[in-house]
């Protein structure tokens, strides 16, 4: 359980504080950095989905074996399901729309700030950041609740 959480939350922290800032600093254009960050985020989402499923199955089995009941509606399970839902919304809702806009704009950074597609892309980027930040905060709470349950 803790390993799957560590993989997910550690990946989010690495992505937010190391990969994304480094890509935008080191790569020659924001367009290239955006492509790298976008692809990495998609892979991180798949790791998160897999890790979340592993966590849920492991946690339900652990509760069942130790307490005799699975505690289906334990706070840690509810929060983890919310994390999964937000990740799925980002992966299959927000990111595909950003990809379409990025493809039509080309270099997003070169588009006029008042270009309607750029405005929509920027708004989606804000939502993407909020969703990932929320998942990270919820994940830290789940880590605490999980560690406390041992």
C-alpha positions in Angstrom: 0.0 0.0 0.0 2.7 2.5 1.0 4.8 1.6 -2.0 2.0 2.4 -4.4 1.3 5.7 -2.7 5.0 6.5 -2.6 5.3 5.9 -6.3 2.2 8.1 -7.1 3.0 10.9 -4.7 6.7 10.8 -5.3 6.0 11.0 -9.0 3.8 14.0 -8.6 6.5 15.8 -6.4 9.2 14.9 -8.9 7.1 16.1 -11.8 6.1 19.4 -10.2 9.3 20.4 -8.6 12.0 18.9 -10.8 10.9 17.7 -14.3 8.6 20.6 -15.3 10.8 23.5 -14.1 13.9 21.8 -15.5 12.3 21.2 -18.9 11.3 24.9 -19.2 14.7 26.0 -18.1 17.0 23.7 -20.1 15.2 23.2 -23.4 15.6 25.9 -26.1 11.9 26.6 -26.6 8.8 26.5 -24.4 7.2 24.5 -27.2 9.7 21.6 -26.8 9.4 21.9 -23.0 5.6 21.8 -23.2 5.8 18.6 -25.4 8.1 16.9 -22.9 6.1 17.9 -19.9 2.8 16.9 -21.6 4.1 13.4 -22.4 5.6 13.0 -19.0 2.3 14.0 -17.4 0.4 11.4 -19.4 2.8 8.7 -18.3 2.5 9.9 -14.7 -1.2 9.6 -15.0 -1.0 6.0 -16.0 1.4 5.2 -13.1 -1.2 7.0 -10.9 -4.1 4.9 -12.2 -2.2 1.7 -11.7 -0.9 2.7 -8.3 -4.4 3.8 -7.2 -5.9 0.4 -8.1 -3.1 -1.5 -6.4 -3.5 0.6 -3.3 -7.3 0.1 -3.2 -7.0 -3.6 -3.6 -4.2 -4.0 -1.1 -5.9 -1.7 1.5 -9.2 -3.5 1.2 -7.5 -6.9 1.6 -5.4 -5.7 4.5 -8.4 -4.3 6.3 -10.3 -7.5 5.6 -7.5 -9.7 6.9 -6.7 -7.6 10.0 -10.2 -6.3 11.1 -12.5 -8.8 9.5 -14.1 -6.1 7.3 -12.9 -4.3 4.3 -13.8 -0.8 5.5 -15.0 0.2 2.0 -16.0 3.7 3.1 -12.9 4.4 5.2 -11.7 8.0 4.6 -8.5 6.9 3.0 -10.4 4.9 0.4 -12.8 7.8 -0.3 -9.9 10.2 -0.7 -8.0 7.8 -2.9 -11.1 7.3 -5.2 -11.3 11.1 -5.4 -7.7 11.2 -6.4 -8.3 8.6 -9.1 -11.3 10.5 -10.4 -9.4 13.7 -10.6 -6.5 11.9 -12.4 -9.0 10.4 -14.9 -10.6 13.8 -15.5 -7.1 15.3 -16.2 -6.0 12.4 -18.4 -9.1 12.0 -20.4 -10.7 15.4 -20.2 -8.3 18.3 -19.7 -5.1 16.9 -21.3 -6.7 15.8 -24.7 -8.3 19.3 -25.0 -4.9 20.9 -24.3 -3.3 18.6 -26.9 -5.8 19.7 -29.6 -5.2 23.3 -28.8 -1.5 22.9 -28.8 -1.6 21.2 -32.2 -3.7 23.9 -33.7 -1.6 26.7 -32.2 1.8 25.2 -32.8 4.0 27.1 -30.4 1.6 28.2 -27.7 4.1 30.7 -26.4 4.3 32.4 -29.8 0.5 32.8 -30.0 -1.0 36.2 -29.1 -2.0 36.4 -25.5 -5.6 37.4 -26.6 -5.9 34.6 -29.2 -9.1 32.7 -28.1 -7.3 29.4 -28.5 -4.4 30.6 -26.4 -6.8 31.9 -23.7 -8.6 28.5 -23.7 -5.3 26.7 -23.5 -4.1 28.9 -20.6 -7.4 28.3 -18.7 -7.1 24.5 -19.2 -3.5 24.7 -18.0 -4.6 26.5 -14.8 -7.2 23.7 -14.2 -4.6 21.1 -14.9 -2.3 22.6 -12.3 -5.1 22.9 -9.8 -6.2 19.3 -10.3 -2.6 18.0 -9.9 -2.1 20.1 -6.8 -5.3 18.8 -5.3 -4.3 15.2 -6.0 -1.0 15.9 -4.3 -2.6 17.3 -1.2 -5.1 14.5 -1.0 -2.3 12.0 -1.5 -0.4 13.4 1.4 -3.5 13.1 3.6 -3.9 9.5 2.4 -0.3 8.7 3.2 -0.9 10.1 6.8 -4.1 8.1 7.2 -2.5 4.9 5.9 0.6 5.2 8.1 -1.6 5.9 11.1 -3.7 2.8 10.4 -0.6 0.5 10.9 
